[in-house]
Amino acid sequence: MTYTRVPCALALFALVVFTPSLARAQEPAQTLQDLQSDLHASDKVRLMHVDGTSVQGKVDSVSATVLKIRVKGVVREYREPQILTVRKQYNDPIRNGLTIGAAIGGSAGAVIGAIVSDAFCDGCGTAQASGALVFGLLGAGIGAGSGALGDSLRKGYKTVFTMPRRAELRFNLSPVLSKKTKGVAVAFRF
């Protein structure tokens, strides 16, 4: 029997199960023209105005210069310089979490099942295949349930627009006076 395969299998299983998915976060748009592809009519949004007030409603229309939001039946119009952020509501579909979870859980379970059954049955080819099948099905069920649960809990708002930051040049003058030194300290911040 080879017991060195079991720690390797457990390490592989831990890598597959506990490694987070590598997803790139899309940068929010900084112009309404760029936002037109992300927002559609009837999307639920939260808009933060530059004065700190927020509005929640459904998108009526988006143009290159104006975002119109329907709030309680009334259409409000916001020009680009008035908008600090726009956040769009999303619901993660359960189907993709179910599928991805089943695939990852099934493959990890099959690998572990094959290795574990090979370790306990020295050279039995049929036991290795049946162990892979049983553990693969078990892993697929656990993975599908975990993926569906995770996706059902993912609801919220995603930032799709932020006002572009403008670089500010700050200039500061301070007098420096002491017994030995007389002068001016100059500081630039940008």
Secondary structure in CASP SS format (residue, H / E / C, confidence):
PFRMAT SS
TARGET T0000
AUTHOR 0000-0000-0000
METHOD secondary structure of the structure
MODEL  1
M C 1.00
T C 1.00
Y C 1.00
T C 1.00
R H 1.00
V H 1.00
P H 1.00
C H 1.00
A H 1.00
L H 1.00
A H 1.00
L H 1.00
F H 1.00
A H 1.00
L H 1.00
V H 1.00
V H 1.00
F H 1.00
T C 1.00
P C 1.00
S C 1.00
L C 1.00
A C 1.00
R C 1.00
A C 1.00
Q C 1.00
E C 1.00
P C 1.00
A E 1.00
Q C 1.00
T C 1.00
L H 1.00
Q H 1.00
D H 1.00
L H 1.00
Q C 1.00
S C 1.00
D C 1.00
L C 1.00
H C 1.00
A C 1.00
S C 1.00
D C 1.00
K E 1.00
V E 1.00
R E 1.00
L E 1.00
M E 1.00
H E 1.00
V C 1.00
D C 1.00
G C 1.00
T C 1.00
S E 1.00
V E 1.00
Q E 1.00
G E 1.00
K E 1.00
V E 1.00
D E 1.00
S E 1.00
V E 1.00
S C 1.00
A C 1.00
T C 1.00
V E 1.00
L E 1.00
K E 1.00
I E 1.00
R E 1.00
V E 1.00
K C 1.00
G C 1.00
V E 1.00
V E 1.00
R E 1.00
E E 1.00
Y E 1.00
R E 1.00
E H 1.00
P H 1.00
Q H 1.00
I E 1.00
L E 1.00
T E 1.00
V E 1.00
R E 1.00
K E 1.00
Q E 1.00
Y E 1.00
N E 1.00
D C 1.00
P C 1.00
I H 1.00
R H 1.00
N H 1.00
G H 1.00
L H 1.00
T H 1.00
I H 1.00
G H 1.00
A H 1.00
A H 1.00
I H 1.00
G H 1.00
G H 1.00
S H 1.00
A H 1.00
G H 1.00
A H 1.00
V H 1.00
I H 1.00
G H 1.00
A H 1.00
I H 1.00
V H 1.00
S H 1.00
D H 1.00
A H 1.00
F H 1.00
C C 1.00
D C 1.00
G C 1.00
C C 1.00
G H 1.00
T H 1.00
A H 1.00
Q H 1.00
A H 1.00
S H 1.00
G H 1.00
A H 1.00
L H 1.00
V H 1.00
F H 1.00
G H 1.00
L H 1.00
L H 1.00
G H 1.00
A H 1.00
G H 1.00
I H 1.00
G H 1.00
A H 1.00
G H 1.00
S H 1.00
G H 1.00
A H 1.00
L H 1.00
G H 1.00
D H 1.00
S H 1.00
L H 1.00
R C 1.00
K E 1.00
G E 1.00
Y E 1.00
K E 1.00
T E 1.00
V E 1.00
F E 1.00
T E 1.00
M C 1.00
P C 1.00
R C 1.00
R C 1.00
A C 1.00
E C 1.00
L C 1.00
R E 1.00
F E 1.00
N E 1.00
L E 1.00
S E 1.00
P E 1.00
V E 1.00
L E 1.00
S C 1.00
K C 1.00
K C 1.00
T C 1.00
K E 1.00
G E 1.00
V E 1.00
A E 1.00
V E 1.00
A E 1.00
F E 1.00
R E 1.00
F C 1.00
END
